[in-house]
Amino acid sequence: MPELILIGVVVILVLSTFFFIVSRYRRCPSDKIMVIYGKVGTAKDGSALSAKCIHGGAAFVWPIIQAYEYMDLTPMSISVDLKSALSKQNIRIDVPSSFTVGISTEQGVMQNAAERLLGLKLQQIQELAKDIIFGQLRLVIATMEIEEINTDRDKFLEAVSGNVESELKKIGLRLINVNVTDITDESGYITALGKEAAAKAINDAKRTVAERDRDGAIGEANARRDQRIQVAAADSEAIQGENESAAQVSQSNAVRREREAEALKLATAAEKIQSAKALQEAYAAEQEAEAARAARERATQEADVLVKAEIQKRKLELEAEAQAEQARRLAKGQADAIYLKMEAEARGIEEMLSKQAMGYAQLVQAAGGSAMEATRLMLAEKMEELMKVQVEAIKGIKIDKVTVWDSLGGKDGSPATANFLSGMLKSIPPMNEMFKMAGMELPDYLGKEAAQGQPAEKSPEEAPEKAVG
């Protein structure tokens, strides 16, 4: 029994998984593009893909992390009634046309459509494409002359198709068809070109007719001349009548030709007058267009200069503020560094003096609490250095040669040379004076200074020597 339950659970899990996979497996119709968005993977450069586009296939859509939508591939017809587009000759023309566009199935372009058109309604897509077509159509017209646009339609349509399709691909669309119905202009330049062509055709036809009439008249005159010559041989009286008849015929022909020439002259003059008026209107329109363009260029240049000047001014202000802020921060940093350095030096001096004070206190404590005994200990330690200082005082005296003539002129008959050496030693500062200058008193065991006017006390060792001497 437990085995049957386990088998039933497994079968249920398998069936649930199968139905779940079937429910999340989506097929794309041939007239639509299925866009799967969410976590759909990464591109070749390692960046995350924004969407995955599928046309004419199927894919599994993961729940929670992925979703999908369809984009319709039905072609859209857009009517573009372009008015007052400025041509290369600065003549404004009207170009009513219709464009058929649709969402592209090309891989790169289809990705653009998924990123820019997904979720938009058909009317919104048409308006977006219409704006792009308007701009590119004006751009193409501005680079061509009216004669090229009017006569070479293939070149015009090719230029429009190339520009419009390259821009539509950026939003995921492709151009299917372009149809330009008619081209007109406000100044009547295109109409004048048609009239000029018609007048030229009529004049050519009239010239051909006149030439044919001339050839016929010449042939007829030659035939009559032969007839008159032959008849004159037989009947001289008929010659006069024929001559008169010929004169009347010639006069009638002259009148007819004169009238034909007058009519031709009037027709040619009328055509030239109309052509001149058309050119005059075209020149006037061009003059107005040039004036408008000059005003626009002047306004554009003024705006560029003012904007650039304002930007430069703002840039200088920002740079000045940045430099001032940098100087303030640098000064603050230097002041903080000086403060920290002096604080560290003060702490060092304080620590050194504290250690010295502790050392002096321990020295006094070791001397039994007597500061004088502690001073004697310190002097005893420094005695060698003090003696070195006294020796150094006479060390630098250079005595190259000493000659002494001693006449025993010293006191009590003593040699004068001994007095000279004792005087030299007396010139060295006594140790007692050095201690006084330092604010201290020489210890008793080094001897004391005698009172003024009294000889210094002799030590017990010196007295016997004096007595013996």
DRENZA-667468 format. One line per field, with one value per residue (C-alpha): residue number from 1; x, y, z. Coordinates in Angstrom, 2 decimals, m for minus. Layout:
<gudrens>
nr	NUM|...
xx	X|...
yy	Y|...
zz	Z|...
</gudrens>
This chain:
<gudrens>
nr	1|2|3|4|5|6|7|8|9|10|11|12|13|14|15|16|17|18|19|20|21|22|23|24|25|26|27|28|29|30|31|32|33|34|35|36|37|38|39|40|41|42|43|44|45|46|47|48|49|50|51|52|53|54|55|56|57|58|59|60|61|62|63|64|65|66|67|68|69|70|71|72|73|74|75|76|77|78|79|80|81|82|83|84|85|86|87|88|89|90|91|92|93|94|95|96|97|98|99|100|101|102|103|104|105|106|107|108|109|110|111|112|113|114|115|116|117|118|119|120|121|122|123|124|125|126|127|128|129|130|131|132|133|134|135|136|137|138|139|140|141|142|143|144|145|146|147|148|149|150|151|152|153|154|155|156|157|158|159|160|161|162|163|164|165|166|167|168|169|170|171|172|173|174|175|176|177|178|179|180|181|182|183|184|185|186|187|188|189|190|191|192|193|194|195|196|197|198|199|200|201|202|203|204|205|206|207|208|209|210|211|212|213|214|215|216|217|218|219|220|221|222|223|224|225|226|227|228|229|230|231|232|233|234|235|236|237|238|239|240|241|242|243|244|245|246|247|248|249|250|251|252|253|254|255|256|257|258|259|260|261|262|263|264|265|266|267|268|269|270|271|272|273|274|275|276|277|278|279|280|281|282|283|284|285|286|287|288|289|290|291|292|293|294|295|296|297|298|299|300|301|302|303|304|305|306|307|308|309|310|311|312|313|314|315|316|317|318|319|320|321|322|323|324|325|326|327|328|329|330|331|332|333|334|335|336|337|338|339|340|341|342|343|344|345|346|347|348|349|350|351|352|353|354|355|356|357|358|359|360|361|362|363|364|365|366|367|368|369|370|371|372|373|374|375|376|377|378|379|380|381|382|383|384|385|386|387|388|389|390|391|392|393|394|395|396|397|398|399|400|401|402|403|404|405|406|407|408|409|410|411|412|413|414|415|416|417|418|419|420|421|422|423|424|425|426|427|428|429|430|431|432|433|434|435|436|437|438|439|440|441|442|443|444|445|446|447|448|449|450|451|452|453|454|455|456|457|458|459|460|461|462|463|464|465|466|467|468|469
xx	0.00|2.71|4.36|1.15|0.86|4.46|3.90|0.75|2.63|5.40|2.86|1.09|4.38|5.35|1.97|2.04|5.50|4.41|1.30|3.31|5.87|3.10|1.31|4.49|5.59|4.58|4.42|4.81|2.45|3.97|2.37|3.67|6.89|7.01|9.07|10.23|11.51|12.85|15.90|16.65|20.43|23.50|24.96|28.36|30.01|28.71|25.91|22.38|19.88|16.80|14.57|14.58|12.71|11.29|9.61|8.01|9.19|8.47|10.12|9.66|8.72|9.82|7.31|8.00|11.36|10.05|7.02|6.07|4.10|3.36|4.06|1.92|3.70|0.70|1.89|0.83|m0.04|1.00|m0.25|2.30|0.96|4.17|3.59|6.05|9.21|12.25|14.15|17.80|16.70|14.93|11.52|8.86|6.99|4.18|4.86|1.82|2.90|2.09|4.46|3.89|5.94|5.96|7.92|11.12|12.01|15.74|17.62|19.25|16.31|13.81|15.67|15.29|11.54|11.31|13.12|11.28|7.85|6.72|3.48|2.73|m0.56|m0.76|m1.69|1.32|3.69|2.24|2.73|6.32|7.11|5.32|7.55|10.68|9.37|8.54|12.07|13.86|11.57|12.36|16.07|16.06|14.08|16.55|19.41|17.73|16.59|13.00|13.96|15.52|12.52|10.03|11.78|13.89|11.33|13.35|16.33|14.07|12.28|15.59|17.03|13.85|13.76|17.42|17.19|13.82|14.65|17.97|16.18|13.21|15.59|16.70|13.23|12.66|10.64|11.26|10.06|7.89|6.71|6.85|4.33|4.53|1.25|1.98|4.39|3.29|4.79|3.37|5.17|3.97|7.50|6.60|3.54|5.75|8.14|5.20|3.99|7.50|7.74|4.29|5.11|8.34|6.47|3.86|6.55|8.39|5.15|4.38|7.89|7.52|4.16|5.63|8.55|6.16|4.02|7.15|8.23|4.73|4.60|7.99|6.93|3.69|5.47|7.89|5.02|3.19|6.36|6.76|3.13|3.40|6.49|4.77|1.51|3.41|4.82|1.29|m0.71|0.93|m2.34|m2.77|0.57|m0.74|m3.74|m1.61|0.84|m1.96|m3.32|0.10|0.50|m2.83|m1.87|1.48|m0.22|m2.71|0.13|2.01|m1.03|m1.51|2.14|2.10|m0.90|0.69|3.90|1.90|0.03|3.31|4.87|1.92|2.00|5.77|5.48|2.67|4.65|7.75|5.66|4.21|7.66|9.05|6.21|6.82|10.54|9.77|7.50|10.09|12.84|10.60|9.89|13.61|14.37|11.85|13.22|16.80|15.73|14.01|17.03|19.37|17.21|17.19|20.99|21.50|19.24|20.98|24.43|23.34|21.86|25.05|27.27|25.12|24.77|28.50|29.32|26.94|28.40|31.97|30.99|29.44|32.48|34.87|32.70|32.70|36.47|37.05|34.83|36.60|40.05|38.92|37.52|40.73|42.83|40.65|40.93|44.70|45.17|43.00|45.02|48.33|47.05|45.88|49.28|51.17|48.88|49.38|53.17|53.44|51.12|53.35|56.50|54.88|53.92|57.52|59.02|56.50|57.35|61.12|60.80|58.56|61.17|63.94|61.91|61.28|65.02|65.93|63.39|64.83|68.38|67.35|65.62|68.81|70.83|68.69|66.35|69.09|69.12|72.68|73.92|72.12|73.85|77.22|76.54|75.70|78.85|80.99|79.57|80.26|83.66|85.60|83.71|84.30|88.02|88.03|86.40|89.16|91.85|90.26|90.45|94.26|94.60|94.37|97.20|100.10|103.55|106.17|109.16|109.68|112.93|113.24|115.85|115.08|116.74|115.09|113.06|110.07|108.86|110.98|113.65|111.53|112.01|109.93|109.15|107.04|105.07|104.46|102.99|100.86|99.49|98.60|96.69|94.93|93.58|91.46|88.01|88.01|85.61|83.90|83.06|81.65|79.37|78.20|77.39|75.27|73.42|75.06|77.58|80.78|80.65|82.71|84.96|86.17|87.11|85.45|86.21|87.89|86.30|87.38|90.57|91.38|93.59|91.96|92.06|94.69|93.89|95.64|97.85|99.21|100.14|102.89|104.38|104.56|106.16|108.63|109.48
yy	0.00|2.59|1.75|2.54|5.87|6.72|5.79|7.94|10.92|10.54|10.30|13.42|15.33|14.28|15.26|18.59|19.34|18.42|20.62|23.45|23.29|23.13|26.12|28.23|27.25|30.08|29.96|33.11|33.63|34.55|38.03|38.96|39.29|37.79|39.88|38.11|40.54|40.25|38.10|36.87|36.46|38.50|39.84|38.98|41.94|40.77|43.33|42.22|41.91|44.07|41.73|38.63|38.83|35.77|35.75|32.59|30.29|29.34|29.66|28.71|31.67|31.25|32.36|35.26|36.22|36.57|37.95|38.31|40.51|40.55|43.26|43.32|43.23|44.63|47.39|50.93|53.51|57.03|60.02|62.86|66.17|68.20|71.94|74.77|72.67|74.80|73.52|74.12|77.22|78.62|78.03|76.47|73.51|71.19|67.45|65.32|61.70|58.43|56.00|52.37|51.20|48.21|46.72|45.14|41.47|42.06|40.96|44.21|46.38|44.01|44.55|48.31|47.84|45.80|48.52|51.53|50.44|47.71|48.74|51.62|51.74|51.72|55.41|56.34|54.38|56.11|59.56|58.73|57.47|60.48|62.92|61.11|61.06|64.77|65.67|63.47|64.54|68.20|67.36|65.64|68.48|71.03|69.28|69.12|71.64|71.81|70.68|67.48|66.81|67.44|65.58|62.86|61.27|58.05|59.92|61.85|58.71|56.87|59.68|59.85|56.07|55.89|58.69|57.68|53.97|54.60|56.72|54.34|51.46|53.28|52.76|49.29|50.12|49.41|51.33|49.22|51.71|55.42|57.15|60.86|61.99|65.51|68.38|72.04|75.31|78.56|80.82|78.94|78.05|74.47|75.71|78.20|75.38|73.44|76.44|77.05|73.44|73.65|76.94|75.49|72.47|74.72|76.95|73.92|72.63|76.02|76.29|72.83|73.79|77.00|75.10|72.60|75.43|77.06|73.85|73.39|76.92|76.55|73.33|74.83|77.90|75.70|73.70|76.83|78.24|75.16|75.34|79.00|78.34|75.55|77.47|80.63|78.76|78.01|80.97|84.33|85.90|83.49|84.62|88.02|86.53|83.96|86.65|88.71|85.63|84.77|88.31|88.08|84.70|86.08|89.04|86.74|84.52|87.53|88.71|85.23|84.91|88.40|87.48|84.20|86.02|88.60|85.85|84.04|87.27|87.92|84.36|84.53|87.92|86.68|83.62|85.68|88.12|85.26|83.75|87.12|87.55|84.06|84.79|88.13|86.45|83.74|86.34|88.24|85.04|84.22|87.74|87.34|83.90|85.26|88.09|85.62|83.34|86.26|87.26|83.68|83.37|86.67|85.58|82.20|83.79|86.28|83.45|81.39|84.31|85.22|81.64|80.99|84.21|83.29|79.78|81.19|83.65|80.91|78.70|81.45|82.04|78.33|78.08|81.12|79.64|76.30|77.97|80.00|76.88|74.99|77.83|77.88|74.14|74.23|77.01|75.13|71.95|73.80|75.44|72.06|70.54|73.36|73.04|69.28|69.67|72.28|70.23|67.17|69.21|70.59|67.10|65.96|68.81|68.22|64.52|65.24|67.75|65.34|62.58|64.97|66.03|62.39|61.69|64.66|63.53|60.03|61.51|63.66|60.63|58.60|61.39|61.05|63.89|66.54|68.70|69.83|66.26|65.53|68.55|67.27|63.92|65.59|67.77|64.77|63.08|66.17|67.04|65.39|67.41|70.67|69.97|69.30|72.71|74.43|72.57|73.45|77.15|77.18|74.34|76.65|78.96|78.48|79.04|78.64|79.57|80.86|82.49|83.33|85.54|85.09|87.65|86.23|89.40|87.76|88.36|86.83|86.18|83.68|83.18|85.47|82.55|80.86|84.08|84.18|80.66|81.24|84.45|82.61|80.00|82.72|84.14|80.94|81.54|79.96|77.12|79.01|81.90|79.46|78.00|81.49|82.41|79.24|80.26|77.47|77.24|75.19|72.20|72.42|69.50|71.50|74.48|77.76|81.31|83.25|86.36|89.67|90.90|87.53|84.76|81.51|78.77|76.20|72.61|70.51|68.94|72.32|73.69|71.21|71.70|75.46|74.91|72.53|74.91
zz	0.00|0.77|m2.55|m4.43|m2.63|m3.51|m7.17|m7.24|m5.79|m8.39|m11.23|m9.97|m9.75|m13.28|m14.69|m12.81|m14.18|m17.70|m17.59|m16.05|m18.88|m21.49|m19.92|m19.97|m23.50|m25.85|m29.66|m31.78|m34.78|m38.15|m38.15|m34.70|m32.72|m29.23|m26.80|m23.64|m21.02|m17.49|m16.78|m20.29|m20.23|m21.13|m24.37|m25.86|m24.11|m20.71|m20.33|m19.43|m22.28|m21.96|m24.00|m26.20|m29.53|m31.30|m34.74|m36.10|m33.31|m29.71|m26.32|m22.69|m20.47|m16.88|m14.27|m11.91|m13.49|m17.07|m18.92|m22.57|m24.97|m28.70|m31.28|m34.44|m37.82|m39.75|m42.17|m41.32|m44.00|m43.03|m45.00|m44.98|m46.33|m46.32|m46.74|m47.51|m47.57|m48.49|m51.53|m52.43|m54.45|m51.36|m52.99|m50.79|m52.26|m51.17|m51.38|m50.49|m50.09|m48.36|m46.63|m45.70|m42.70|m40.36|m37.49|m38.78|m38.28|m38.70|m35.58|m34.51|m35.64|m33.96|m30.66|m31.11|m31.63|m28.42|m26.48|m27.93|m29.24|m26.82|m25.16|m27.56|m29.43|m33.22|m33.33|m31.15|m33.40|m36.48|m34.93|m33.99|m37.50|m39.03|m37.14|m38.37|m41.99|m41.89|m40.77|m43.30|m46.17|m45.47|m45.28|m48.69|m50.34|m48.95|m50.80|m54.25|m56.84|m58.02|m61.54|m60.07|m57.83|m60.64|m63.47|m61.81|m59.46|m59.11|m57.69|m55.31|m54.09|m53.67|m51.53|m49.41|m48.95|m47.90|m45.32|m43.88|m43.59|m41.81|m39.20|m38.83|m38.07|m34.93|m33.42|m34.92|m38.06|m41.75|m44.82|m47.15|m49.80|m50.72|m53.00|m53.92|m55.52|m56.76|m56.20|m56.19|m55.08|m53.73|m56.25|m59.36|m60.42|m61.34|m63.31|m65.13|m66.02|m67.49|m69.46|m70.74|m71.96|m73.58|m75.30|m76.60|m78.04|m79.68|m81.21|m82.55|m84.12|m85.68|m87.09|m88.62|m90.20|m91.63|m93.11|m94.69|m96.13|m97.52|m99.22|m100.67|m101.97|m103.61|m105.32|m106.42|m107.84|m109.74|m111.26|m112.32|m113.80|m115.95|m116.87|m117.84|m119.97|m121.82|m122.24|m123.32|m126.28|m127.49|m126.38|m125.67|m124.62|m121.78|m120.40|m119.41|m117.67|m115.94|m114.86|m113.42|m111.73|m110.43|m109.13|m107.36|m105.96|m104.78|m103.18|m101.46|m100.27|m98.95|m97.06|m95.65|m94.62|m93.13|m91.02|m89.97|m89.01|m87.03|m85.22|m84.49|m83.21|m80.89|m79.58|m78.96|m77.24|m75.02|m74.04|m73.26|m71.23|m69.20|m68.75|m67.62|m65.12|m63.77|m63.42|m61.77|m59.22|m58.64|m58.09|m55.67|m53.75|m53.71|m52.42|m49.58|m48.78|m48.72|m46.40|m44.07|m44.15|m43.40|m40.44|m39.20|m39.59|m37.78|m34.90|m34.75|m34.62|m31.96|m29.89|m30.28|m29.24|m26.23|m25.07|m25.45|m23.58|m20.75|m20.57|m20.51|m17.77|m15.66|m16.26|m15.05|m11.96|m11.13|m11.69|m9.44|m6.72|m7.05|m6.77|m3.73|m2.08|m2.87|m1.38|1.75|2.19|1.57|4.14|6.63|6.01|6.51|9.69|11.01|10.15|11.92|14.93|15.12|14.69|17.48|19.69|19.15|19.91|23.06|24.16|23.47|25.51|28.28|28.31|28.34|31.22|33.09|32.72|33.80|36.83|37.72|37.33|39.56|42.14|42.17|42.45|45.45|46.97|46.49|48.20|51.32|50.44|50.38|47.27|47.99|48.16|44.91|43.35|44.53|42.99|39.70|39.89|40.68|37.60|35.44|36.98|34.20|31.56|33.53|33.67|29.96|29.42|31.43|29.57|26.25|27.24|26.93|24.51|21.52|22.63|20.24|21.79|19.14|21.23|24.81|25.89|29.60|31.21|34.85|37.14|40.25|40.52|42.08|45.60|48.30|45.71|43.81|40.05|37.84|35.50|38.18|38.59|34.82|34.74|37.82|36.27|33.09|35.08|37.07|33.81|33.49|35.14|38.61|39.17|41.98|39.59|37.07|39.74|40.76|37.19|37.05|40.28|42.37|45.21|45.13|47.56|50.78|49.84|46.79|48.95|49.90|48.92|51.68|53.08|51.51|53.11|54.75|53.37|52.39|54.99|54.42|54.54|57.24|54.63|53.44|56.91|57.71|54.30|54.91|58.25|56.85|54.04
</gudrens>
